[in-house]
Amino acid sequence: MAKILISSLGTGDIKKDSDQDYKKTIYKIDGKEYPETLTAKVLIEHFKIDKVIFIGTNKSMWDNLYYSFNGEDEEYLDELTTEKQNGIQLAKLKKLNSQIDSFLNFKGSTSILIEYEKNNADEIWDNFEILLNIKKYINDGDEIYLDITHGFRYMPILNIFLLEFISIFDAPSVEIKGVFYGMFSENKSEIIDFKIFFDLLEWSKAISMFKHNSNAEQLVMLLSKEDSNNDVAKVFTQFSNNLQLANMSSLWQFIKDANRKIKKIKESNNKIIKLLSDELITITSRFDTDIQSNFQYELAKWLYENKSYALSYLALYEAIISKSCELKNYDLDEYSQREEAKKSLGDDKYGRYFYTKHDDSISQIRNNIVHQSNERKDKVNQDIQKLPIFIDTFESYFTIRIGK
């Protein structure tokens, strides 16, 4: 595992008679101060970085970079200074890379050249494809730090997109540890970590997956990182497992106690969790009911909204039987009484939609799903289209008061 810093390198101060270096300031990070011109040098020291990937153009201040990493070859330094006037070539930076390796006492630092003269959409895409080569310098378990302080034009934005791309397609093999920007001032300059906004995107995606796809896997992973919310992570793990196994009765028994634990996330010290806690609580609160049939019916609606049509049919089927049991004061967990309640659904408007003997009924479609038969292979689209009709039709059924 290595700590890798990705940092952009600009042209520095290019005013007349300037040596093209950045201005020196006192950078502040985590309560510590570092007198320095280059933010990357601060991050290297502060986080004990193993290797650096510098991104720049053929006219970036590679000569100053070599000097700042204790390069002592005056002839090579002069070559860098001279050649960058017309555009330095990538091969010329090999010695610079070796010098950075020597400074860090770790092999693997490199430099990447990007284009900047076209300044159009094609150039931006070409540069993004060049930056994708960074992936070959990253191994499983590496920690990534991004410095966007000295990036020019659109490079900070492009680097952030690159990091997001890597985090999506290479996670969890690599970890994004920070996204840093040095807020320059003449005296003391704060280095800000923007990673919290990356974390916000991760949490938002995880909640969206749970809300719209009934998939809690990513949410469980993020919650598990919060020790104070370990109970909440277990709640969503059990919720997800029961849901994927279509264990409706067990899921209901479990959810009755779950909301109390889920509401604990509002007490979290994590700013992101507190920000998104109401969204999570809103999702789970819709299942908070003491009546099993109402829970199963609400679950069927939620699964339909998430396009989990097979599970929605299973939930709706069980909800109707549970409601029939409740109306007759039968034991909801007793198989024979559930069968009796199912048979009691006659030829009224609810029975016609539910019972097996009627064409295209909920029972027929549910049985086809459970037994994986081919009887309805030509009616897939029709069965999906009928599901919201079934759900709407039975809404009034679940409002019938028990004992009436």
Summary of the structure (lengths in Angstrom):
residues: 404
radius of gyration: 30.4
end to end distance: 66.9
largest distance: 96.8
contacts: 1213
relative contact order: 0.07
helix: 57%
strand: 12%
